[in-house]
Amino acid sequence: MARIAGVTVPPEKQVQISLTYVYGIGPVYARRILEAVNVDPTTRVKDLTESELARIRDEVAHYTVEGELRRVVTANIKRLKDINAYRGLRHKNGLPSRGQRTRTNARTRRGKKTTVGGTKKKVASKT
C-alpha cells in the first residue's frame, strides 16, 4: 500500500495513472515526475521498489499538491468574493464563472429546473 503526499494510491494501476489520484497532479505532471526520477510509467505501483517510491515522493514534494493547493485555491476564490469581482459574484451565486451559458445547461451549478408562473387562476363558480 503506497502513500504519496498523504494519499493512498491504487497498487494495481500503472504509476502514471496512480499519481493522478493526488490532488494537483494530472497526466502531464505525472509524466514529468516519472521522467525526472527515471521510472517507467507503465510499471504497476505494487512492483515499485521502496527506493523508487522514495524518489517519487521527493519529486512530488517539489509541487504544490493536496491540502496546500486546496488552501491556495480557496483563498483565491475568497479574495475574488471579498473584492466583489464579477467572478467572485458568480462563485457566491453558484453560477458558472467562466462565461458558459446559463439559459440552458449549467444544471449541476443551478440545481433542478423549476417552472416559473405555472399557477392557474381560480374561476369563480356560479351559485
MMTF fields as JSON, N, C-alpha, C and O atoms, coordinates in Angstrom:
{
  "mmtfVersion": "1.0.0",
  "mmtfProducer": "UNKNOWN",
  "numBonds": 507,
  "numAtoms": 508,
  "numGroups": 127,
  "numChains": 1,
  "numModels": 1,
  "chainsPerModel": [1],
  "groupsPerChain": [127],
  "chainIdList": ["A"],
  "bondAtomList": [4, 2, 8, 6, 12, 10, 16, 14, 20, 18, 24, 22, 28, 26, 32, 30, 36, 34, 40, 38, 44, 42, 48, 46, 52, 50, 56, 54, 60, 58, 64, 62, 68, 66, 72, 70, 76, 74, 80, 78, 84, 82, 88, 86, 92, 90, 96, 94, 100, 98, 104, 102, 108, 106, 112, 110, 116, 114, 120, 118, 124, 122, 128, 126, 132, 130, 136, 134, 140, 138, 144, 142, 148, 146, 152, 150, 156, 154, 160, 158, 164, 162, 168, 166, 172, 170, 176, 174, 180, 178, 184, 182, 188, 186, 192, 190, 196, 194, 200, 198, 204, 202, 208, 206, 212, 210, 216, 214, 220, 218, 224, 222, 228, 226, 232, 230, 236, 234, 240, 238, 244, 242, 248, 246, 252, 250, 256, 254, 260, 258, 264, 262, 268, 266, 272, 270, 276, 274, 280, 278, 284, 282, 288, 286, 292, 290, 296, 294, 300, 298, 304, 302, 308, 306, 312, 310, 316, 314, 320, 318, 324, 322, 328, 326, 332, 330, 336, 334, 340, 338, 344, 342, 348, 346, 352, 350, 356, 354, 360, 358, 364, 362, 368, 366, 372, 370, 376, 374, 380, 378, 384, 382, 388, 386, 392, 390, 396, 394, 400, 398, 404, 402, 408, 406, 412, 410, 416, 414, 420, 418, 424, 422, 428, 426, 432, 430, 436, 434, 440, 438, 444, 442, 448, 446, 452, 450, 456, 454, 460, 458, 464, 462, 468, 466, 472, 470, 476, 474, 480, 478, 484, 482, 488, 486, 492, 490, 496, 494, 500, 498, 504, 502],
  "bondOrderList": [1, 1, 1, 1, 1, 1, 1, 1, 1, 1, 1, 1, 1, 1, 1, 1, 1, 1, 1, 1, 1, 1, 1, 1, 1, 1, 1, 1, 1, 1, 1, 1, 1, 1, 1, 1, 1, 1, 1, 1, 1, 1, 1, 1, 1, 1, 1, 1, 1, 1, 1, 1, 1, 1, 1, 1, 1, 1, 1, 1, 1, 1, 1, 1, 1, 1, 1, 1, 1, 1, 1, 1, 1, 1, 1, 1, 1, 1, 1, 1, 1, 1, 1, 1, 1, 1, 1, 1, 1, 1, 1, 1, 1, 1, 1, 1, 1, 1, 1, 1, 1, 1, 1, 1, 1, 1, 1, 1, 1, 1, 1, 1, 1, 1, 1, 1, 1, 1, 1, 1, 1, 1, 1, 1, 1, 1],
  "groupList": [{"groupName": "MET", "atomNameList": ["N", "CA", "C", "O"], "elementList": ["N", "C", "C", "O"], "formalChargeList": [0, 0, 0, 0], "bondAtomList": [1, 0, 2, 1, 3, 2], "bondOrderList": [1, 1, 2], "singleLetterCode": "M", "chemCompType": "L-PEPTIDE LINKING"}, {"groupName": "ALA", "atomNameList": ["N", "CA", "C", "O"], "elementList": ["N", "C", "C", "O"], "formalChargeList": [0, 0, 0, 0], "bondAtomList": [1, 0, 2, 1, 3, 2], "bondOrderList": [1, 1, 2], "singleLetterCode": "A", "chemCompType": "L-PEPTIDE LINKING"}, {"groupName": "ARG", "atomNameList": ["N", "CA", "C", "O"], "elementList": ["N", "C", "C", "O"], "formalChargeList": [0, 0, 0, 0], "bondAtomList": [1, 0, 2, 1, 3, 2], "bondOrderList": [1, 1, 2], "singleLetterCode": "R", "chemCompType": "L-PEPTIDE LINKING"}, {"groupName": "ILE", "atomNameList": ["N", "CA", "C", "O"], "elementList": ["N", "C", "C", "O"], "formalChargeList": [0, 0, 0, 0], "bondAtomList": [1, 0, 2, 1, 3, 2], "bondOrderList": [1, 1, 2], "singleLetterCode": "I", "chemCompType": "L-PEPTIDE LINKING"}, {"groupName": "GLY", "atomNameList": ["N", "CA", "C", "O"], "elementList": ["N", "C", "C", "O"], "formalChargeList": [0, 0, 0, 0], "bondAtomList": [1, 0, 2, 1, 3, 2], "bondOrderList": [1, 1, 2], "singleLetterCode": "G", "chemCompType": "PEPTIDE LINKING"}, {"groupName": "VAL", "atomNameList": ["N", "CA", "C", "O"], "elementList": ["N", "C", "C", "O"], "formalChargeList": [0, 0, 0, 0], "bondAtomList": [1, 0, 2, 1, 3, 2], "bondOrderList": [1, 1, 2], "singleLetterCode": "V", "chemCompType": "L-PEPTIDE LINKING"}, {"groupName": "THR", "atomNameList": ["N", "CA", "C", "O"], "elementList": ["N", "C", "C", "O"], "formalChargeList": [0, 0, 0, 0], "bondAtomList": [1, 0, 2, 1, 3, 2], "bondOrderList": [1, 1, 2], "singleLetterCode": "T", "chemCompType": "L-PEPTIDE LINKING"}, {"groupName": "PRO", "atomNameList": ["N", "CA", "C", "O"], "elementList": ["N", "C", "C", "O"], "formalChargeList": [0, 0, 0, 0], "bondAtomList": [1, 0, 2, 1, 3, 2], "bondOrderList": [1, 1, 2], "singleLetterCode": "P", "chemCompType": "L-PEPTIDE LINKING"}, {"groupName": "GLU", "atomNameList": ["N", "CA", "C", "O"], "elementList": ["N", "C", "C", "O"], "formalChargeList": [0, 0, 0, 0], "bondAtomList": [1, 0, 2, 1, 3, 2], "bondOrderList": [1, 1, 2], "singleLetterCode": "E", "chemCompType": "L-PEPTIDE LINKING"}, {"groupName": "LYS", "atomNameList": ["N", "CA", "C", "O"], "elementList": ["N", "C", "C", "O"], "formalChargeList": [0, 0, 0, 0], "bondAtomList": [1, 0, 2, 1, 3, 2], "bondOrderList": [1, 1, 2], "singleLetterCode": "K", "chemCompType": "L-PEPTIDE LINKING"}, {"groupName": "GLN", "atomNameList": ["N", "CA", "C", "O"], "elementList": ["N", "C", "C", "O"], "formalChargeList": [0, 0, 0, 0], "bondAtomList": [1, 0, 2, 1, 3, 2], "bondOrderList": [1, 1, 2], "singleLetterCode": "Q", "chemCompType": "L-PEPTIDE LINKING"}, {"groupName": "SER", "atomNameList": ["N", "CA", "C", "O"], "elementList": ["N", "C", "C", "O"], "formalChargeList": [0, 0, 0, 0], "bondAtomList": [1, 0, 2, 1, 3, 2], "bondOrderList": [1, 1, 2], "singleLetterCode": "S", "chemCompType": "L-PEPTIDE LINKING"}, {"groupName": "LEU", "atomNameList": ["N", "CA", "C", "O"], "elementList": ["N", "C", "C", "O"], "formalChargeList": [0, 0, 0, 0], "bondAtomList": [1, 0, 2, 1, 3, 2], "bondOrderList": [1, 1, 2], "singleLetterCode": "L", "chemCompType": "L-PEPTIDE LINKING"}, {"groupName": "TYR", "atomNameList": ["N", "CA", "C", "O"], "elementList": ["N", "C", "C", "O"], "formalChargeList": [0, 0, 0, 0], "bondAtomList": [1, 0, 2, 1, 3, 2], "bondOrderList": [1, 1, 2], "singleLetterCode": "Y", "chemCompType": "L-PEPTIDE LINKING"}, {"groupName": "ASN", "atomNameList": ["N", "CA", "C", "O"], "elementList": ["N", "C", "C", "O"], "formalChargeList": [0, 0, 0, 0], "bondAtomList": [1, 0, 2, 1, 3, 2], "bondOrderList": [1, 1, 2], "singleLetterCode": "N", "chemCompType": "L-PEPTIDE LINKING"}, {"groupName": "ASP", "atomNameList": ["N", "CA", "C", "O"], "elementList": ["N", "C", "C", "O"], "formalChargeList": [0, 0, 0, 0], "bondAtomList": [1, 0, 2, 1, 3, 2], "bondOrderList": [1, 1, 2], "singleLetterCode": "D", "chemCompType": "L-PEPTIDE LINKING"}, {"groupName": "HIS", "atomNameList": ["N", "CA", "C", "O"], "elementList": ["N", "C", "C", "O"], "formalChargeList": [0, 0, 0, 0], "bondAtomList": [1, 0, 2, 1, 3, 2], "bondOrderList": [1, 1, 2], "singleLetterCode": "H", "chemCompType": "L-PEPTIDE LINKING"}],
  "groupTypeList": [0, 1, 2, 3, 1, 4, 5, 6, 5, 7, 7, 8, 9, 10, 5, 10, 3, 11, 12, 6, 13, 5, 13, 4, 3, 4, 7, 5, 13, 1, 2, 2, 3, 12, 8, 1, 5, 14, 5, 15, 7, 6, 6, 2, 5, 9, 15, 12, 6, 8, 11, 8, 12, 1, 2, 3, 2, 15, 8, 5, 1, 16, 13, 6, 5, 8, 4, 8, 12, 2, 2, 5, 5, 6, 1, 14, 3, 9, 2, 12, 9, 15, 3, 14, 1, 13, 2, 4, 12, 2, 16, 9, 14, 4, 12, 7, 11, 2, 4, 10, 2, 6, 2, 6, 14, 1, 2, 6, 2, 2, 4, 9, 9, 6, 6, 5, 4, 4, 6, 9, 9, 9, 5, 1, 11, 9, 6],
  "groupIdList": [1, 2, 3, 4, 5, 6, 7, 8, 9, 10, 11, 12, 13, 14, 15, 16, 17, 18, 19, 20, 21, 22, 23, 24, 25, 26, 27, 28, 29, 30, 31, 32, 33, 34, 35, 36, 37, 38, 39, 40, 41, 42, 43, 44, 45, 46, 47, 48, 49, 50, 51, 52, 53, 54, 55, 56, 57, 58, 59, 60, 61, 62, 63, 64, 65, 66, 67, 68, 69, 70, 71, 72, 73, 74, 75, 76, 77, 78, 79, 80, 81, 82, 83, 84, 85, 86, 87, 88, 89, 90, 91, 92, 93, 94, 95, 96, 97, 98, 99, 100, 101, 102, 103, 104, 105, 106, 107, 108, 109, 110, 111, 112, 113, 114, 115, 116, 117, 118, 119, 120, 121, 122, 123, 124, 125, 126, 127],
  "secStructList": [7, 3, 3, 3, 6, 6, 3, 3, 3, 7, 6, 6, 1, 5, 2, 2, 2, 2, 4, 4, 4, 1, 6, 6, 7, 7, 2, 2, 2, 2, 2, 2, 2, 2, 2, 2, 6, 6, 7, 7, 6, 6, 1, 5, 4, 4, 4, 7, 7, 2, 2, 2, 2, 2, 2, 2, 2, 2, 2, 2, 6, 6, 1, 7, 7, 2, 2, 2, 2, 2, 2, 2, 2, 2, 2, 2, 2, 2, 2, 2, 2, 2, 6, 6, 7, 2, 2, 2, 2, 2, 2, 2, 2, 6, 7, 7, 1, 1, 1, 7, 7, 7, 1, 1, 1, 7, 2, 2, 2, 2, 7, 1, 7, 7, 7, 1, 1, 7, 7, 7, 7, 7, 7, 7, 7, 7, 7],
  "xCoordList": [0.853, 0.0, 0.895, 1.472, 1.0, 1.887, 1.135, 0.001, 1.797, 1.223, 2.133, 3.339, 1.525, 2.279, 1.54, 0.359, 2.223, 1.649, 0.399, -0.562, 0.416, -0.704, -1.888, -2.937, -1.745, -2.843, -2.427, -1.321, -3.31, -3.052, -3.376, -4.527, -2.359, -2.562, -2.876, -2.356, -3.716, -4.097, -2.891, -2.179, -2.658, -1.472, -1.566, -0.538, -2.775, -2.937, -2.773, -2.602, -2.824, -2.769, -1.342, -0.43, -1.164, 0.148, 0.493, -0.394, 1.783, 2.236, 1.719, 1.303, 1.736, 1.304, -0.168, -0.563, -0.985, -2.399, -2.585, -3.372, -1.864, -1.996, -1.618, -2.225, -0.625, -0.201, -1.307, -1.354, -2.2, -3.266, -4.311, -5.185, -4.251, -5.15, -4.786, -5.586, -3.594, -3.166, -3.72, -3.53, -4.408, -4.998, -3.882, -2.965, -3.964, -2.964, -1.995, -1.178, -2.072, -1.22, -2.117, -2.921, -1.968, -2.713, -1.809, -0.691, -2.277, -1.471, -0.136, 0.874, -0.127, 1.109, 2.141, 3.302, 1.723, 2.644, 3.11, 4.266, 2.218, 2.6, 3.73, 4.706, 3.592, 4.631, 5.939, 7.015, 5.845, 7.04, 7.775, 9.002, 7.004, 7.596, 8.316, 9.438, 7.669, 8.268, 9.504, 10.437, 9.521, 10.717, 11.866, 13.02, 11.533, 12.572, 13.23, 14.417, 12.456, 13.003, 13.389, 13.784, 13.277, 13.65, 12.906, 13.518, 11.574, 10.74, 9.857, 9.32, 9.706, 8.864, 7.399, 6.898, 6.699, 5.31, 4.347, 3.302, 4.682, 3.752, 3.946, 3.229, 4.9, 5.114, 3.938, 3.423, 3.518, 2.45, 3.025, 4.205, 2.17, 2.629, 3.131, 4.116, 2.47, 2.879, 4.257, 4.913, 4.714, 6.015, 7.152, 8.309, 6.833, 7.871, 8.697, 8.178, 9.991, 10.84, 10.658, 10.122, 11.113, 10.98, 11.802, 11.394, 12.949, 13.778, 13.102, 13.187, 12.427, 11.701, 10.552, 10.321, 9.833, 8.743, 9.273, 8.656, 10.42, 11.018, 11.403, 11.208, 11.955, 12.316, 11.07, 11.083, 9.997, 8.741, 8.202, 7.785, 8.211, 7.731, 8.54, 7.976, 9.864, 10.722, 10.407, 10.397, 10.15, 9.844, 8.482, 8.317, 7.499, 6.154, 6.212, 5.415, 7.145, 7.285, 7.651, 7.452, 8.186, 8.525, 7.297, 7.372, 6.173, 4.943, 3.986, 4.032, 3.115, 2.054, 0.892, 0.245, 0.62, -0.426, -1.271, -0.932, -2.374, -3.281, -3.695, -4.157, -3.541, -4.08, -3.62, -4.416, -2.335, -1.79, -2.408, -2.751, -2.553, -3.152, -4.624, -5.105, -5.338, -6.75, -6.878, -7.786, -5.966, -5.989, -5.738, -6.399, -4.791, -4.472, -5.675, -6.02, -6.322, -7.476, -8.621, -9.271, -8.869, -9.935, -9.652, -10.562, -8.393, -8.018, -8.206, -8.637, -7.889, -8.075, -9.548, -9.901, -10.406, -11.842, -12.376, -13.206, -11.903, -12.34, -11.943, -12.708, -10.723, -10.257, -11.166, -11.525, -11.543, -12.438, -13.794, -14.384, -14.286, -15.568, -15.452, -16.348, -14.34, -14.162, -14.083, -14.595, -13.446, -13.312, -14.49, -14.501, -15.494, -16.702, -16.391, -17.015, -15.424, -15.139, -16.283, -17.017, -16.431, -17.513, -17.421, -18.421, -16.199, -16.016, -16.363, -16.9, -16.06, -16.398, -17.899, -18.402, -18.618, -20.078, -20.676, -21.64, -20.11, -20.595, -20.365, -21.212, -19.221, -18.954, -19.953, -20.457, -20.232, -21.193, -22.561, -23.213, -22.993, -24.33, -24.384, -25.454, -23.237, -23.207, -23.461, -24.014, -23.063, -23.251, -21.908, -20.866, -21.903, -20.63, -19.857, -20.436, -18.553, -17.759, -16.869, -16.11, -16.943, -16.036, -16.76, -16.279, -17.895, -18.541, -19.475, -19.97, -19.745, -20.662, -22.083, -22.409, -22.925, -24.299, -25.081, -24.757, -26.117, -26.932, -28.4, -29.197, -28.763, -30.161, -30.539, -31.603, -29.669, -29.8, -28.494, -27.538, -28.442, -27.268, -27.004, -27.912, -25.83, -25.446, -26.315, -26.436, -26.927, -27.805, -27.053, -27.589, -25.821, -25.092, -24.803, -24.669, -24.705, -24.452, -25.751, -25.811, -26.806, -28.025, -29.051, -29.923, -28.982, -29.954, -31.075, -31.033, -32.093, -33.195, -34.031, -34.187, -34.564, -35.372, -36.702, -37.351, -37.104, -38.388, -39.197, -38.647, -40.505, -41.383, -41.698, -41.95, -41.681, -41.966, -43.346, -43.637, -44.203, -45.531, -46.439, -47.184, -46.403, -47.193, -48.506, -49.112, -48.971, -50.22, -51.387, -51.266, -52.527, -53.743, -54.616, -54.63, -55.344, -56.257, -57.513, -57.964, -58.062, -59.289, -60.462, -60.529, -61.375, -62.547, -63.674, -63.92, -64.36, -65.47, -66.63, -67.035, -67.155, -68.254, -69.587, -69.755, -70.554, -71.854, -72.817, -73.299, -73.086, -74.059, -75.031, -75.903],
  "yCoordList": [-1.189, 0.0, 1.248, 1.608, 1.89, 3.043, 4.333, 4.534, 5.201, 6.507, 7.579, 7.601, 8.469, 9.576, 10.857, 10.996, 11.789, 13.072, 12.871, 13.633, 11.842, 11.597, 10.9, 10.774, 10.443, 9.775, 8.337, 8.087, 7.399, 6.008, 5.81, 5.942, 5.493, 5.306, 3.837, 2.965, 3.54, 2.16, 1.326, 1.723, 0.185, -0.614, -1.375, -1.719, -1.644, -2.439, -1.623, -2.192, -0.303, 0.546, 0.932, 0.789, 1.431, 1.907, 3.173, 3.91, 3.417, 4.551, 5.866, 6.737, 6.03, 7.295, 7.57, 8.729, 6.524, 6.703, 6.913, 7.761, 6.142, 6.233, 7.61, 8.101, 8.228, 9.557, 10.595, 11.576, 10.384, 11.364, 11.329, 12.195, 10.352, 10.311, 11.377, 11.682, 11.94, 13.022, 14.323, 14.624, 15.103, 16.367, 17.316, 17.601, 17.798, 18.726, 18.085, 18.779, 16.755, 16.074, 15.464, 14.575, 15.95, 15.424, 14.535, 14.228, 14.119, 13.24, 13.853, 13.152, 15.146, 15.792, 15.849, 15.498, 16.29, 16.359, 14.964, 14.784, 13.975, 12.604, 12.136, 11.546, 12.404, 12.016, 12.751, 12.156, 14.042, 14.835, 14.294, 14.189, 13.955, 13.442, 12.124, 11.914, 11.244, 9.939, 10.051, 9.261, 11.024, 11.244, 11.748, 11.368, 12.615, 13.2, 12.145, 12.246, 11.131, 10.109, 8.828, 7.844, 8.833, 7.683, 6.398, 5.357, 6.495, 5.324, 5.113, 6.071, 3.849, 3.527, 3.796, 3.25, 4.628, 4.982, 3.801, 3.858, 2.727, 1.596, 0.576, -0.423, 0.818, -0.081, 0.011, 1.099, -1.121, -1.128, -0.637, -0.833, 0.004, 0.561, -0.547, -0.358, -1.696, -2.809, -3.344, -3.964, -3.113, -3.605, -2.607, -2.915, -1.418, -0.414, -0.806, -1.363, -0.505, -0.742, 0.421, 1.471, 0.211, 1.255, 2.49, 3.615, 2.29, 3.439, 4.256, 5.484, 3.574, 4.293, 5.1, 6.247, 4.489, 5.216, 6.439, 7.504, 6.286, 7.406, 8.536, 9.712, 8.167, 9.187, 9.909, 11.125, 9.152, 9.765, 10.719, 11.832, 10.281, 11.144, 12.441, 13.52, 12.329, 13.52, 14.472, 15.689, 13.919, 14.764, 15.428, 16.592, 14.699, 15.252, 16.383, 17.32, 16.297, 17.335, 18.697, 19.727, 18.712, 19.982, 20.711, 21.9, 20.017, 20.594, 20.964, 20.381, 21.937, 22.28, 21.334, 21.419, 20.434, 19.433, 19.299, 19.837, 18.572, 18.209, 19.404, 20.406, 19.329, 20.321, 21.741, 22.679, 21.894, 23.229, 23.832, 25.015, 23.038, 23.522, 23.874, 24.88, 23.045, 23.337, 24.66, 25.444, 24.913, 26.183, 27.367, 28.399, 27.225, 28.3, 28.611, 29.777, 27.561, 27.753, 28.406, 29.321, 27.936, 28.509, 29.973, 30.802, 30.295, 31.682, 32.566, 33.712, 32.052, 32.832, 33.137, 34.258, 32.143, 32.355, 33.327, 34.18, 33.202, 34.1, 35.544, 36.478, 35.709, 37.051, 37.665, 38.838, 36.869, 37.366, 37.767, 38.76, 36.992, 37.317, 38.597, 39.442, 38.739, 39.897, 41.21, 42.23, 41.197, 42.441, 42.658, 43.6, 41.76, 41.848, 41.875, 42.611, 41.065, 40.913, 40.136, 39.422, 40.274, 39.574, 38.074, 37.421, 37.524, 36.081, 35.693, 34.61, 36.568, 36.296, 36.256, 35.423, 37.16, 37.178, 35.914, 35.369, 35.443, 34.2, 33.021, 32.135, 33.013, 31.957, 32.018, 30.99, 33.234, 33.408, 32.859, 32.207, 33.125, 32.713, 31.288, 30.803, 30.613, 29.238, 29.107, 28.105, 30.105, 30.1, 29.883, 30.066, 29.499, 29.326, 30.642, 31.696, 30.58, 31.806, 31.994, 32.961, 31.094, 31.187, 31.425, 31.002, 32.086, 32.514, 31.519, 31.771, 30.38, 29.423, 29.962, 30.818, 29.459, 29.915, 29.328, 28.251, 30.053, 29.561, 29.424, 28.92, 29.866, 29.727, 28.255, 27.85, 27.465, 26.018, 25.498, 26.26, 24.253, 23.635, 24.254, 24.851, 24.133, 24.641, 24.06, 24.666, 22.894, 22.286, 21.867, 21.949, 21.419, 20.964, 22.14, 21.949, 23.344, 24.523, 25.136, 25.606, 25.136, 25.867, 25.028, 25.582, 23.728, 22.882, 22.442, 22.653, 21.819, 21.257, 22.351, 23.439, 22.051, 23.007, 23.252, 22.306, 24.516, 24.848, 25.684, 26.494, 25.476, 26.217, 27.57, 27.672, 28.602, 29.95, 30.35, 30.247, 30.809, 31.304, 30.234, 30.495, 29.061, 27.972, 27.749, 26.688, 28.736, 28.545, 29.083, 30.095, 28.376, 28.805, 29.64, 29.445, 30.572, 31.395, 30.582, 29.779, 30.801, 30.115, 30.872, 32.1, 30.121, 30.725, 30.735, 29.733, 31.874, 31.985, 31.108, 31.136, 30.332, 29.433, 30.195, 31.135, 29.766, 30.434, 29.764, 28.659, 30.422, 29.892, 30.93, 30.628],
  "zCoordList": [0.0, 0.0, 0.0, 1.026, -1.142, -1.293, -0.983, -1.418, -0.219, 0.087, -0.492, -0.244, -1.272, -1.859, -1.514, -1.83, -0.872, -0.44, 0.408, 0.299, 1.254, 2.152, 1.518, 2.149, 0.279, -0.435, -0.717, -1.194, -0.422, -0.76, -2.234, -2.648, -3.019, -4.457, -4.729, -4.033, -5.725, -6.019, -6.472, -7.394, -5.836, -6.161, -7.48, -8.063, -7.959, -9.171, -10.455, -11.533, -10.346, -11.546, -11.888, -11.074, -13.12, -13.54, -12.766, -12.333, -12.598, -11.796, -12.355, -11.59, -13.687, -14.284, -13.995, -13.871, -13.885, -13.569, -12.071, -11.651, -11.268, -9.813, -9.285, -8.333, -9.896, -9.427, -9.595, -8.853, -10.566, -10.785, -9.679, -9.644, -8.772, -7.624, -6.596, -5.712, -6.703, -5.82, -6.375, -7.553, -5.533, -5.958, -6.397, -5.628, -7.624, -8.135, -9.108, -9.714, -9.269, -10.241, -11.311, -11.034, -12.52, -13.651, -14.485, -14.072, -15.651, -16.501, -16.925, -16.994, -17.207, -17.672, -16.55, -16.758, -15.357, -14.222, -13.816, -13.433, -13.899, -13.556, -14.469, -14.006, -15.772, -16.722, -16.43, -16.491, -16.113, -15.806, -14.582, -14.573, -13.551, -12.312, -12.589, -12.128, -13.339, -13.62, -14.505, -14.365, -15.413, -16.223, -15.36, -15.557, -14.397, -13.535, -12.642, -12.332, -12.23, -11.327, -12.073, -11.447, -13.409, -14.25, -13.867, -13.628, -13.816, -13.55, -14.774, -15.33, -15.196, -16.343, -15.991, -15.008, -16.776, -16.453, -16.457, -15.809, -17.179, -17.268, -16.139, -16.085, -15.244, -14.114, -13.149, -12.896, -12.617, -11.611, -10.281, -9.989, -9.482, -8.205, -7.289, -6.576, -7.3, -6.42, -6.779, -5.941, -8.025, -8.46, -8.23, -8.515, -7.719, -7.469, -6.248, -5.28, -6.312, -5.142, -4.169, -4.523, -2.948, -1.919, -2.299, -2.009, -2.944, -3.335, -4.444, -4.446, -5.39, -6.442, -5.844, -6.229, -4.898, -4.227, -3.495, -3.526, -2.836, -2.108, -3.069, -2.763, -4.238, -5.233, -5.75, -5.939, -5.977, -6.445, -5.386, -5.706, -4.109, -3.014, -2.94, -2.758, -3.082, -3.033, -4.179, -3.995, -5.364, -6.527, -6.372, -6.737, -5.832, -5.625, -4.599, -4.658, -3.67, -2.635, -3.233, -2.588, -4.463, -5.108, -5.64, -5.953, -5.745, -6.294, -5.175, -4.091, -5.439, -4.502, -4.761, -5.805, -3.821, -4.01, -2.747, -1.692, -2.878, -1.791, -0.944, -1.491, 0.376, 1.308, 1.028, 1.062, 0.753, 0.487, -0.77, -0.782, -1.821, -3.069, -2.858, -3.379, -2.094, -1.799, -1.053, -1.33, -0.099, 0.644, -0.288, -0.168, -1.212, -2.148, -3.032, -3.224, -3.575, -4.455, -3.684, -4.19, -2.453, -1.623, -1.309, -1.333, -1.014, -0.719, -1.946, -1.817, -3.136, -4.36, -4.6, -4.966, -4.394, -4.583, -3.539, -3.851, -2.3, -1.227, -1.536, -1.295, -2.077, -2.444, -3.498, -3.403, -4.512, -5.56, -4.976, -5.4, -4.003, -3.376, -2.559, -2.588, -1.825, -0.944, -1.72, -1.259, -2.893, -3.651, -4.596, -5.388, -4.497, -5.32, -6.819, -7.583, -7.217, -8.638, -9.283, -8.599, -10.579, -11.284, -11.052, -10.754, -11.191, -10.973, -9.543, -9.309, -8.579, -7.185, -6.969, -6.214, -7.635, -7.522, -8.12, -7.583, -9.229, -9.833, -8.885, -8.776, -8.204, -7.228, -6.073, -5.622, -5.6, -4.492, -4.853, -4.038, -6.083, -6.512, -7.047, -7.417, -7.089, -7.566, -9.054, -9.507, -9.808, -11.259, -11.949, -11.32, -13.228, -13.928, -13.976, -14.238, -13.724, -13.657, -14.877, -14.934, -15.853, -16.998, -18.308, -19.359, -18.273, -19.498, -20.134, -21.233, -19.483, -20.083, -20.046, -19.223, -20.938, -20.976, -19.802, -19.304, -19.368, -18.261, -18.634, -17.843, -19.829, -20.225, -20.312, -19.844, -20.909, -20.859, -20.276, -20.125, -19.957, -19.342, -17.962, -17.384, -17.441, -16.112, -15.01, -13.945, -15.239, -14.231, -12.988, -11.882, -13.15, -11.967, -11.044, -9.835, -11.582, -10.768, -10.26, -9.124, -11.105, -10.757, -10.033, -9.364, -10.138, -9.455, -10.37, -11.582, -9.759, -10.521, -11.172, -10.619, -12.35, -13.094, -12.373, -11.928, -12.261, -11.648, -12.633, -13.378, -12.625, -13.518, -12.898, -11.697, -13.728, -13.245, -13.735, -14.927, -12.819, -13.195, -13.75, -14.694, -13.205, -13.735, -13.005, -13.151, -12.212, -11.45, -12.276, -12.965, -12.189, -12.902, -11.99, -10.774, -12.581, -11.793, -11.484, -12.301, -10.308, -9.943, -10.564, -10.508, -11.151, -11.764, -10.741, -10.07, -10.621, -9.661, -10.107, -11.269, -9.173, -9.523, -9.492, -8.715, -10.366, -10.453, -9.468, -9.718, -8.381, -7.412, -6.929, -6.114]
}
